[in-house]
Structures are given as structure tokens and as C-alpha cells.
Amino acid sequence: MINGLSPIVLFTYRRIPQGVIESLQKNSIAGESELFIYSDGPKNESDKRDISRVRVYLTSITGFKAIKVIEINENNGLADSIIDGVTEIVRKYGKVIVLEDDLIVSNDFLEYMNEALNFYKDDKKIWSISGYGPKLPCFGDYNKDLYLSPRGSSWGWATWGDRWAMADWKVKDFTTIKKNNDLRKNFNLGGNDMYKMLELQMLSKIDSWAIRWCYSQFYNNMYTVYPKKSKIIN
């Protein structure tokens, strides 16, 4: 499977993911791709009706090589859902394309992601592939299709099993960066919100898989590949 098309994993909660599904179906290789959908469980009684509607919609999806819906009875929350779900998929397939239910993808999204996964799989400086690409002022004179960033993106992304296995979800060396001003400055080269988010995570003020994923990328001195022209709308 490593040299074939990557599985697609979609995480859902209370929002019917019609936009992301319909945009994926417009990709020419959707019919050759396997789709796994994790449907998180309710936090409370009021969530149950929305989740039920989501799950009814999920049974109607067509247009992929195979579709598997994993219904979670209890509420895991987004962070644990993604960590557990991606771990399960990469153990079997070695790579993964990850989406959430509030995204719209371009018609060439799957082609771009699969080509990038194949091209960069042996480049140990590459941590992940981003489908999203922000509009940056420096692009006026930039004539390449791709660029590298020390920060990962959670808006449609892909990675490989060996990189995923390097993530430190407990951030065991947080005390080191907390006490080292130079490390904090370097981490914030990916955005001046990076260290603050990590600190909030460690204080249990937020529950983010993404900031821990980004910190692991920084810790391992690796990069995420971004498209100059975004393949994602949030």
C-alpha cells in the first residue's frame, strides 16, 4: 500500500460533512481511494440528534473504492480522536491523508497529496504535507509551486507512519523549552502563537493535538511542504 494511493481519513462530530465529501468526489482518483470516517460520540444528550443526522448522511456516501465508518459511542474529543484514528490507519497503511468536516478540497487535492507523499517519503527532513496554503505577501516574486515551513497545518494534511511515530504527545521535555528563551524564539519562527499554545496545552487550558504535532516537528528539526496555491478552503 505504501506505493499505492493513500487512505483518506475524515473526522466528524456534529456537522454533516457534505462539503468535504462532495469536493472529494470531484477528484479523479476518488474512486480508487479508500475512505475511513471516524464519527465521534456525543458529549451530552443535546448532541445525539445532530450526531444521528451525521451518521445517516454517512451511510449515503458513494464514489470511493471502499468506505468504512467507525462510530464511537463515547465522546473522545477532537485531539484524542485524531491521535487514535491516525495511529490506527498508519499502522496498517504506512501513510495517511487527514481531513476534518469543515473543509472543502480542490479537484486536484488527492493527486497533489499522493504525489507529494510518494516524492518526499524518503526525505527525512520532511515531516508532513499540507493541503492548505495561506496567502503570503512574499509570493509576488515566488515562482515555485511549493515551499517549506517549520510549522505544520491541521487544515488537510498528510504524513507517514515513521514520522507519526516520532510525535511526543506528552511533550516530555516541556520544562526544557520553558526555561530556554532561545528555544522558545526558534519555536515561534513558525508563528508567534506557537509557544503560547503549547503552554496552554501543558496547563490543560486547551486540548490540541495540532500544537503537540507542531512541537514534535520543531523538536525533530523537520519541515512541512506547503502549496503556493491552496488546495483547501476552511
ABEGO torsion letter per residue (X at the ends): XAABBBBBBBBBBABBAAAAAAAAAABAAAAABBBBBBBBBBABAAAAAAAAAAAAAAAABBGBABBBBBBBABBAEAAAAAAAAAAAAAAAAGBBBBBBAABBBBAAAAAAAAAAAAAAAABAABABBBABBBBBAAAAABABABBBBABBBABEBBBBAAAAAABBAAGAAAAAAAABAAAAAAAAAAEAAAAAAAAAAAAGABBBAAAAAAAAAAAAGBBBBBBABBABBX
